[in-house]
């Protein structure tokens, strides 16, 4: 996660582990990859695609133990993350949690006790026992219930990466009936998020991805700037910036739909000096605070970014994810196309 890089603990932990062991350092996720890039450690730490539980399962055959270093807003979030990974991955090898912000080490199975003790002693951290979270999933009266762990009041609650609202309690429970989420205990709901959820196929409450966070990157680090000499083409990203590195590396510009998506994608591409044209409607959740945009970027505020984004994708991009055109040309065409729908233009 980003904080482990921003705090400097990633390098410190890896160097210590290497005094006695061979280490295979990896990270995952778009923000983890961005923090890794800012830290300049990409030659030491490998970015791996996929969900963390899948990654653990995949590399389980090639390692003797797992060490999960984190730097979370609260130790409960770190503990909940490790508990979930242990359950969902099904691994049986030693699993050690290092929660650097609260300075503790936790063995998550009996096999991890010796390694945990050595790490705690060497890094001068406190050795603690794994917490007991109790029952988190149950079925009653034809309904399925799932209690979400590690929640803090004010956290954004995301289901399959869609923000559905904010937690008004540490006790958040989702309820499913016949493949549809019907109740949300401890959540102030966001109508836009619910509409997006309704478009999804039937869900399995036990398997869906649920995350709670106050920010995608609550720690700070000076962005690392690089120059890509040859850039060409324009890509289209709609309400999902998780593949931004694969889609936008080496392009001249990016058209982005969605308030938070524009903020996140724009901030990542700021490091590559790639401008964006963002289409927003003002319902930003501010998942990423303090984001920056490259020179030449423009943000268009409209009434409904979903419908306007679809129009741009259909009429300008001809339903293709990439155009081999100049960004300046595409930008002018979009502004002209939406001239009667734009409420505000912000140029960077």
Number of C-alpha atoms within 10 A of each C-alpha: 23 28 26 23 27 21 17 12 19 23 15 13 18 19 13 13 16 11 9 8 10 10 17 14 13 15 21 19 18 22 19 20 24 21 28 27 19 19 20 12 14 15 9 14 19 15 18 13 14 11 12 17 17 15 16 19 16 12 12 17 10 8 13 10 16 19 22 17 23 25 25 22 18 14 19 16 20 23 24 19 18 23 19 14 19 19 11 15 16 14 18 15 18 20 25 26 24 29 25 23 18 16 15 20 29 26 22 21 15 11 15 20 19 12 16 25 18 14 23 18 12 12 17 12 17 17 19 14 12 17 12 9 12 7 8 12 15 12 11 7 6 8 14 19 20 18 18 18 22 21 25 21 17 17 21 26 25 17 18 15 14 19 23 23 24 23 24 18 16 16 16 22 18 20 20 21 17 12 14 16 20 11 13 18 15 18 23 16 18 15 12 13 16 16 11 12 19 11 8 10 9 14 16 15 20 14 9 11 13 17 19 24 22 21 15 19 22 16 16 14 14 10 17 14 13 10 11 13 6 8 15 16 17 25 24 23 24 19 17 17 21 16 12 19 15 8 17 23 16 18 22 22 29 28 30 28 29 25 22 23 24 28 25 28 30 28 24 25 22 22 20 20 20 26 24 31 25 29 28 27 20 15 13 14 16 17 21 18 17 11 15 17 24 19 13 15 20 20 23 22 20 21 14 15 23 16 12 20 22 15 17 21 19 12 12 15 18 12 13 11 14 18 17 11 14 15 23 12 9 20 19 10 15 17 17 12 16 15 10 9 15 19 12 11 13 11 11 12
